[in-house]
Amino acid sequence: MKTAMRLLEYEKELGTKEVYSIVAVACYFNQCFRECSKAFVKLERLPELSDKEREKYENLAIALFSRN
């Protein structure tokens, strides 16, 4: 998870969507739900997402956080 969080420093080089996706997965499996939620919020607010993609991220976040 620490490595995933370090990726935030390279957001411009690697791409925002890719970096925050990795951070969200790593945080979820390490049960760091606060950081995972922040990553999902960042993903949901990306301007290049279509409405369908945004809805998928929202539904995934709801499914994950309703269990935990």
N, C-alpha and C positions, 0 to 999 in steps of 0.2 A: 504494500500500500504506500509505503514511503516513496518508492520509486515512481509509482503512478502520480503521486502528488508533486514530485519534482518535474514531471512532464508539463505542469502548468507554466513553468518558466520558458518552455519551448512551444508555446501555443501558436505563435505566428509561423514558425517553421513547419510544424507538424499538422496544423489545422485544428481549429477549435472543436469541431464535431468529433474528431478522432480522439483528441486528448480528453475531453470531458466524458466521452463514452467509456474510455479505459478507467478513468477515475471513478465513475459511477459503479462499474462492475467491481473494481478492487475494493472500494469502500463498502459495498453491499456484502461481499463475501467475508469481509473483516468486521462486519457488524458496526461500522461507523456510519450510522444512518443519517447523522446530521450533515456530514460532508457529502454523502450520497444524494441527499435531498438537494443540496446546493448545486451539485453537478447536473441533476435533472432539471432544475430551474434554468440553469444556463443553457442546457440543450433545448428546452422548450422555447426559449426566447431568441434562438438564432434566426436572423432575418432571412436566410436563404432556404429555410424549411417551407415545404408546402403545408397546406392545412391538414392533409392526410398524414404526413409525417409527424407533425406537431401533435395530432390526436393520438397517434401510436405511442409517442413518448409519454403523454399524459396518462393513457390507459395502463402502460407498463408501470409507471410510478405509483398509480393508485393500487394496482395489483400487488406490487412489492410492499408498499407501506401499510396496506390494510392488514397484512399478515403479521407485520412486526410493529 
